[in-house]
Amino acid sequence: MAGATPAPTWWWEDFKVGKVLTSGTVEVTREEVIAFASRYDPQRFHVDEAAAKETMFGGLIASGWMTAALSMRLMCDAYLLDSASLGSPGVEKLQWLKPVRPGDVLHVRTTVLEARPMASKPHIGLARSRMETLNQHGEAVMTMEAWGMYRRREPAA
């Protein structure tokens, strides 16, 4: 059938507690840092290199929201686009731990913390995960805990 969507690779049943998924990488560029911040978070340490040098950061840094957006893209490419994802009811924790600078190379490590069927909709499973965005030195620059909703491969009767 032309245009048919392939069956998901990842269903709720595949997100077992303790499972770890690792993404590919993305390099953060100066141009992207400034472009993102100019549009969404135009604080001086995100958009003005000279002014950023005078701050506690000592130079240009990416907006935390850019780090979150890049992390989301890495998770999409790693598994979400091939999953039976139904979105998320929200983020429980989000922490920016270290500045992200132009030239940093980021990847995401996702660990499933909890998984259970949704009580009100048993054909949907919930998985709570901890996402760690790491730089090229293996240092966590951002952590996030959130629930994901996924269709079940074998819905409850």
DAVENGI-V730537 format. One record per residue. RES is the residue in three letters. OMEGA is omega in radians with two decimals (* if undefined). Layout:
res = <RES;RES>
omega = <OMEGA;OMEGA>
//
This chain:
res = <MET;ALA;GLY;ALA;THR;PRO;ALA;PRO;THR;TRP;TRP;TRP;GLU;ASP;PHE;LYS;VAL;GLY;LYS;VAL;LEU;THR;SER;GLY;THR;VAL;GLU;VAL;THR;ARG;GLU;GLU;VAL;ILE;ALA;PHE;ALA;SER;ARG;TYR;ASP;PRO;GLN;ARG;PHE;HIS;VAL;ASP;GLU;ALA;ALA;ALA;LYS;GLU;THR;MET;PHE;GLY;GLY;LEU;ILE;ALA;SER;GLY;TRP;MET;THR;ALA;ALA;LEU;SER;MET;ARG;LEU;MET;CYS;ASP;ALA;TYR;LEU;LEU;ASP;SER;ALA;SER;LEU;GLY;SER;PRO;GLY;VAL;GLU;LYS;LEU;GLN;TRP;LEU;LYS;PRO;VAL;ARG;PRO;GLY;ASP;VAL;LEU;HIS;VAL;ARG;THR;THR;VAL;LEU;GLU;ALA;ARG;PRO;MET;ALA;SER;LYS;PRO;HIS;ILE;GLY;LEU;ALA;ARG;SER;ARG;MET;GLU;THR;LEU;ASN;GLN;HIS;GLY;GLU;ALA;VAL;MET;THR;MET;GLU;ALA;TRP;GLY;MET;TYR;ARG;ARG;ARG;GLU;PRO;ALA;ALA>
omega = <-3.12;3.08;-3.14;3.10;3.13;3.11;3.13;3.03;-3.07;3.05;3.14;-3.10;-3.13;-3.13;-3.14;3.10;-3.13;3.13;3.12;3.09;-3.13;-3.12;2.92;-3.08;3.02;3.06;3.13;3.14;3.10;-3.09;3.13;3.11;-3.10;-3.13;3.14;-3.08;3.12;-3.11;-2.95;-3.03;-2.96;3.03;-2.98;-3.11;3.05;-2.99;-3.03;-3.07;-3.12;3.13;-3.13;3.13;-3.11;-3.12;3.10;3.14;3.09;3.13;-3.09;3.05;3.10;2.99;3.05;3.13;3.04;3.09;3.11;3.14;3.09;3.12;3.11;3.13;3.12;3.11;3.09;-3.11;-3.09;-3.07;-3.01;-3.13;3.11;-3.08;3.06;-3.08;3.04;3.12;-3.08;3.05;3.06;-3.14;3.12;-3.10;3.04;3.14;3.01;-2.98;-3.12;3.07;3.02;-3.05;3.03;-3.10;3.08;3.09;-3.03;2.93;-3.07;3.02;-3.11;3.11;3.12;-3.10;-3.04;3.08;3.12;3.03;3.07;-3.07;-3.06;-3.13;-3.01;3.07;3.13;3.07;3.11;3.05;3.07;-3.07;3.01;3.10;3.09;3.04;-3.03;3.08;-3.07;3.11;-3.10;3.14;3.08;3.08;3.12;2.98;-3.12;2.98;-3.08;3.03;2.98;3.09;-3.10;2.99;3.10;3.09;-3.13;-3.10;3.12;3.14;*>
//
